């Protein structure tokens, strides 16, 4: 029974103009166009004709083949193509789409034709005439030819055969299939494999080149073997001069030679202690991990080959006398890496009990011919960075709209120091592709214009934060509207068990009257205070408003970073205080040095003042064993009635040294009266 000859396929022919634009400013004399077809000769040169032939060759019934013809204007004037005239009995298997067009000087247009035979097999032919105006000729002729074939030839793969990754010293075989779907046998020819760079890498496996007969509705299998001769890319070509029923084929063959098709990461380039040669080894370095902490990292193995690889026989080698710090974090006894890039993950952990460098290994078995046994080196060091972020939740409190309040987050390294290296320092980084990359802290918020981070870390050095040290990161809140605002601060580090720390940040913005205040004194010089003694001097924040309801908020009052511990606040830091109009906030500051030297610092605080929201009082003092003894070192005048004078108070200055001392001046420290 013969197959149905009818086919239904939509007309999909296209007209693809490739019109080169002409400069409209250029004026030329009116002249006729020259209408020609462009044909390419076998040597690649262009041939200009007024009659051309599009031969589609053999095409399967109900299939489609495409051909193009280029129409050019080589004259000095434009011409118009206004019609495509079909000959009597035009075969509808030749399809196209035509629209009238004008070709300017130098224009080229691609006309696209399709041959979609249906019905009975056999030769087909038609003619199409293009009618031309304003040109050297009145028409151009296109002869259309093709042959409808019942059934046909299929070569699989059609263009390229890739063998993928193959290990040196091994082979991999793939097949080319030549299928005859026609009703008659035909003869094909296998010409052989050619390659200039890799002549012996691709071979016909047990197959003699030459002519072969492909039976009707049958196939021939051509096995090809790839044996890489070197690392890297290999290429060759399989020549298949085809019979008339098929299109000729030149099949590209490609493959890559590798040391092993099983690749595991991370890996490092190491020197062989026996030969001195460099080679890649699989090595998982956990870095620094504090005793009592645990770091989990994966080994990722990829199968680059063409067959599945099974990994099994996992066995850990522990460092002697170190308490078995390495562990395999899976109960799977075997894992399969699929062919063609499949991966498996082996999670391993390092939980040191002791300080110092610790070496181990993971041994495993595979069914890969090139790598039947494999080893992953394990490296870790007990000790190193341990991040601590304080406060764990940052509350900026009440902040007046149109002011700015800052508060510091302290990032400390509470880990263990390993002497002789700075690699154990806490660094603000993130691991990417096995490498540490600098990573700044991020503030995630819906109010990015109001909540922000300071430009840098106060006290941070390029080598990181040593054990026992800390840095400050300031968070700024500059509200423009009232309401509750929040954010999440993310801090990234090389802490092995806490690489990302999250801190919740909250604040409350309020509309308040602008605070008009003064700080008296703006600096406190404590003078000379002997080691072991102390001096306490207050400063005052005065709300200058006359209305008690015009309140000032003073908050986050404490010492600036770097202020020596010799300075202290006897009544503690102030989280928030409200000063009514006309009132004063007294803040005593104490200087109690323990050793000789010069001391400087500052008290910082927030005030709900749009013009001066950041208040500061500078501190200075000297500690020196001197010859003067002053007693008492404080004078309290007690309560005194208005318009009355206090009783005199006396202090005595003693010279406890054997030589005379001259006093040049005695001054009263500035204070505040209200």
Secondary structure, 3 states (H helix, E strand, C coil): CCCCCCCCCCCCCCEEEECCCCCCCCCCCCCCECEEEEEECCCCCEEEECEEEEEEEEEECCCCEEEEEEEEECCCCCEEEEEEEECCCCCCCEECCCCCEEECCCCEEEEEEEECCCCCCEEEEEEEEEEEECECCCEEEEEEEEEEECCCEEEECCCEEEEEEEECCCCEEEEEEEEECCCCCEEEEECEEECCCCCCCEEECCCCCEEEEECCCCEEEEEEEECCCCCEEEEEEEEECCCCCCCCEEEEEEEEEECCCEEEECEEEEECCCCCCEEEEEEEEEEEECCCCCEEEEEEEEECCCCCEEEEEEEEECCCCCCCCEEECCCCCEEEECCCCEEEEEEEEECCCCCEEEEEEEEEEECCCCCCEEEEEEEEEECECCEEEECCEEEEEEEECCCCEEEEEEEEECCECCCCCCCCCECCEEEECCEEEECCCEEEECCCCCEEECCCCECCCCCCECCCCEEEEEEEECCCCCEEEEEEEEEECCCCCCCEEEEEEEEEEECCCCCCEEEECCEEEEEECCCCCCEEEEEEEEECCCCCCCCEEEEEEEECCCCCCCEECCCCCEEEEEECCCCEEEEEEEECCCCCEEEEEEEEEEECCCCCCEEEEEEEEEECCCCEEEECCCCCCCCCCCCCCCCCCCCEEEECCCCCCCCCCCCCCCCCCC
